[in-house]
Amino acid sequence: RDARTEIAIDPGDTRPLDISGIGLSQNQLKQLALNLFCKRPGKAIEKTKAFDLKAELYHIYTAVEYVFIDLGYRNKTSLTYDIADLRFHIDDKKITKATNVQSVELHPEFILFTNPLFQKTYRNIIVLKKMTFPGNKVLHIELSEKQISGRVITLNITYQDVLDADTIPI
């Protein structure tokens, strides 16, 4: 028995698939993120400082079922910041010693730039799946360094910041 292992399909015989509910492709996420990156960051919504580092949340956007987070970091030291990890998790706003702490880690759907290090400034667009969380919780964005010094800076985003996000027209 002979089994055909190669089938030729002419471009004229192909039809695009329209499968609703799947969301955006990686190419579409990249294009939207690049468009957002090209905009001027503007004034920071949230910011924090630690170890001569400054973290700023410039903007939050939503499109379909995705949340686009425009964030930036400034390094005021002369030491290069070697990025070990960029983590996202939802935690309780206030943690008392006698209570259980519930933490949910989120994994990005798309990260525009995967720079391993930066000297002075770093800006990126991170795409997460749309999420809801109660007002007594906060979204933490934690950037950690590889070196022994282990500089870690955490930016807190409230649910109100997510609710105030601008919509990207698709």
C-alpha positions in Angstrom: 0.0 0.0 0.0 1.2 3.5 -0.9 0.3 6.3 1.5 0.6 9.9 0.2 2.9 11.9 2.5 2.7 15.2 0.6 -0.4 17.0 -0.6 -0.1 20.2 -2.7 -2.8 22.8 -2.0 -3.0 25.8 -4.4 -3.4 29.3 -2.8 -6.7 29.6 -4.8 -8.1 26.6 -2.9 -7.5 28.1 0.6 -10.0 30.0 2.7 -9.3 32.1 5.8 -10.7 30.6 9.0 -13.0 32.9 11.1 -13.1 31.3 14.5 -14.7 33.7 16.9 -13.8 33.6 20.6 -10.2 32.6 20.1 -8.8 36.1 20.7 -5.8 37.7 19.1 -2.9 36.0 17.5 0.7 36.6 18.6 1.3 38.8 15.5 -1.8 40.9 16.3 -0.7 41.3 20.0 2.8 42.3 18.8 1.4 44.9 16.4 -0.9 46.4 19.0 1.9 46.5 21.5 4.3 48.2 19.0 1.6 50.8 18.3 1.3 51.5 22.0 5.0 51.6 22.5 5.3 54.3 19.7 3.0 56.6 21.8 4.6 59.0 24.2 4.4 57.5 27.7 3.0 60.6 29.4 2.6 61.0 33.2 2.8 57.9 35.3 -0.4 56.5 36.9 1.5 54.6 39.6 5.2 54.8 40.6 7.6 53.5 43.2 11.3 53.9 44.1 13.8 51.4 45.6 17.6 51.0 45.4 18.0 54.0 43.1 15.5 52.4 40.7 12.2 54.0 39.7 9.3 51.9 38.4 6.4 53.7 36.6 3.1 52.5 35.2 2.4 54.8 32.2 -0.8 53.4 30.9 -3.2 50.5 30.9 -5.2 49.5 27.8 -7.7 46.8 27.0 -8.5 45.1 23.8 -10.9 42.1 23.4 -9.9 39.9 26.4 -6.4 41.3 27.0 -4.9 44.0 29.2 -1.9 45.9 27.9 0.4 47.3 30.6 2.8 50.1 29.5 5.5 50.3 32.2 9.0 51.7 32.5 12.0 51.6 34.7 14.8 54.1 35.3 18.2 53.1 36.8 20.0 56.0 38.5 23.1 53.9 39.4 26.0 53.3 37.1 25.5 49.5 37.5 23.8 47.7 34.7 20.5 46.1 35.8 20.6 42.4 34.8 17.0 41.2 34.7 16.4 37.9 36.3 12.6 37.8 36.3 9.5 39.9 35.7 6.7 38.4 37.7 3.0 39.3 38.0 0.8 38.3 41.0 -2.3 39.3 42.7 -2.1 39.6 46.5 -4.0 41.0 49.4 -3.5 44.7 50.0 -3.0 44.4 53.7 -1.4 41.3 55.2 -1.7 40.7 58.9 0.4 38.1 60.8 -2.6 36.0 61.8 -4.2 35.6 58.4 -3.8 33.3 55.4 -2.3 35.0 52.4 -3.6 34.1 49.0 -1.4 34.9 46.1 -2.2 34.1 42.4 0.6 34.3 39.9 -0.3 35.6 36.4 1.7 34.6 33.3 1.9 37.1 30.5 0.4 36.2 27.1 2.9 38.4 25.3 6.0 40.6 26.2 7.1 43.1 23.6 10.8 43.1 24.4 12.8 40.4 26.2 15.9 42.5 27.0 18.1 40.7 29.4 19.5 43.9 30.9 19.4 47.7 30.8 21.8 50.5 31.7 19.6 53.6 32.3 16.0 53.1 31.0 13.7 50.2 30.2 10.2 50.4 28.8 8.0 47.5 27.8 4.5 46.6 26.9 3.2 43.5 28.7 0.0 41.7 27.7 -2.0 39.8 30.3 -5.4 38.0 29.9 -8.2 40.1 31.2 -8.6 39.5 34.9 -10.9 40.7 37.6 -10.0 40.8 41.3 -11.6 42.3 44.4 -10.8 45.8 45.7 -9.0 44.3 48.7 -6.3 42.8 46.4 -3.6 44.5 44.3 -1.7 43.5 41.2 2.1 43.4 41.9 4.6 43.7 39.1 8.0 42.6 40.4 11.3 43.1 38.6 14.2 41.2 40.1 18.0 41.3 39.4 20.3 38.3 38.8 23.3 39.6 40.8 24.0 38.8 44.4 22.7 42.3 45.4 19.3 41.1 44.2 17.7 44.5 43.8 14.0 43.9 43.6 11.4 46.6 42.8 7.7 46.0 43.1 5.0 48.2 41.4 1.5 48.0 42.8 -1.5 48.4 40.6 -5.0 48.8 42.1 -8.1 47.3 40.5 -9.4 50.9 40.0 -6.4 51.5 37.7 -7.4 48.4 35.7 -11.0 49.6 35.6 -9.9 53.0 34.3 -8.0 51.4 31.3 -8.5 52.9 27.9 -10.0 50.7 25.2 -8.0 50.0 22.0 -10.3 49.9 19.0 -9.8 46.7 17.0 
